[in-house]
Amino acid sequence: MIDCEQEAKLIGSRLQEHFTPQWHCQYRIDVVNNQYGAEFNFFLDIRRRNHRERSIPLHSLQTTDLTVLEQVINGVRQQTELTLNFVDFGHVRWPESQRWIR
C-alpha cells in the first residue's frame, strides 16, 4: 500500500535539497511514465542560459496506478509552484478529475 501523502512529502523534501533559485534559470518537474519499469519517475529539470540542461532524479513511484499518481501530484502541487511536465503519457485522462494529463 502506497501512502500518497508520504510520497509527496518525500518528493518535496528532495526538491528543497536541490532547488536554489537563480537568475536566468528555468525550473520544472518532469513526471515520466516509465512503461518498461512499471513506475513513475520524478526529475527536477534545470535550464540555464548558455549552459547544458540538467536533470536531477528526485523519486520513483513504484506503481502504475493513475489514481495514486494523481493524489501524489496534488500533494506536490501544494508544496511548490513549479511547472509539471508529463512525459510519455499519451492520450490519457486523470481518473478522478477526468482532465487530460498534460
C-alpha positions in Angstrom: 0.0 0.0 0.0 1.4 3.4 -1.0 1.0 6.3 1.3 0.4 9.2 -1.2 0.9 11.9 1.4 4.2 10.5 2.5 5.4 10.1 -1.1 4.5 13.8 -1.9 6.4 14.9 1.2 9.4 12.9 0.2 9.5 14.5 -3.3 9.0 17.9 -1.7 11.9 17.4 0.7 14.2 16.2 -2.1 13.1 19.1 -4.2 14.1 21.6 -1.4 17.6 20.0 -1.3 18.3 20.7 -5.0 16.2 23.8 -5.7 18.2 27.1 -5.4 16.6 29.9 -7.3 19.0 31.7 -9.6 18.7 34.4 -12.3 18.2 33.3 -15.9 17.2 29.8 -14.9 14.1 27.8 -15.7 12.9 25.1 -13.4 10.3 22.4 -13.8 9.4 18.9 -12.5 9.3 16.2 -15.1 7.0 13.3 -14.4 7.9 10.4 -16.7 5.8 7.3 -17.3 8.4 4.5 -17.3 6.3 1.9 -19.1 9.1 -0.7 -19.1 9.9 -0.4 -15.4 6.3 -0.1 -14.4 6.8 3.0 -12.4 6.6 6.8 -12.5 9.8 8.8 -12.2 10.2 12.4 -10.9 13.0 14.7 -12.1 14.0 18.3 -11.4 14.8 19.9 -14.7 17.1 23.0 -14.7 17.8 25.1 -17.8 20.3 27.9 -17.5 21.2 30.3 -20.3 24.3 29.3 -22.2 24.6 26.0 -20.2 23.6 22.4 -20.7 20.3 21.3 -19.4 20.5 19.4 -16.1 18.1 16.8 -14.9 18.2 15.6 -11.2 16.3 12.4 -10.2 14.0 13.1 -7.3 12.0 9.9 -6.8 10.5 6.8 -8.4 6.9 5.9 -7.6 6.7 2.1 -7.7 3.2 1.8 -9.2 1.3 2.2 -12.5 -2.0 3.3 -10.8 -3.0 6.7 -12.1 -5.2 7.3 -9.1 -2.2 7.0 -6.8 -0.2 9.3 -9.1 -3.0 11.9 -9.2 -3.0 12.1 -5.4 0.8 12.4 -5.2 0.7 15.1 -7.9 -1.9 17.0 -5.9 0.3 16.8 -2.8 3.4 18.0 -4.8 1.4 20.9 -6.2 0.5 22.1 -2.7 4.2 22.3 -1.8 5.6 24.0 -4.9 4.5 26.3 -7.8 7.0 24.8 -10.3 5.6 23.7 -13.6 4.9 20.0 -14.0 5.8 18.4 -17.3 4.3 15.0 -18.1 6.3 12.7 -20.4 5.2 9.6 -22.3 1.6 9.6 -21.0 -0.1 9.7 -24.5 -3.8 10.4 -24.6 -4.9 9.5 -21.1 -7.2 11.3 -18.6 -6.8 11.5 -14.8 -9.2 9.0 -13.1 -10.8 11.5 -10.6 -10.8 14.8 -12.4 -11.2 13.4 -15.9 -8.8 16.1 -17.3 -6.2 15.3 -19.9 -2.8 14.5 -18.5 -0.6 17.4 -19.6 
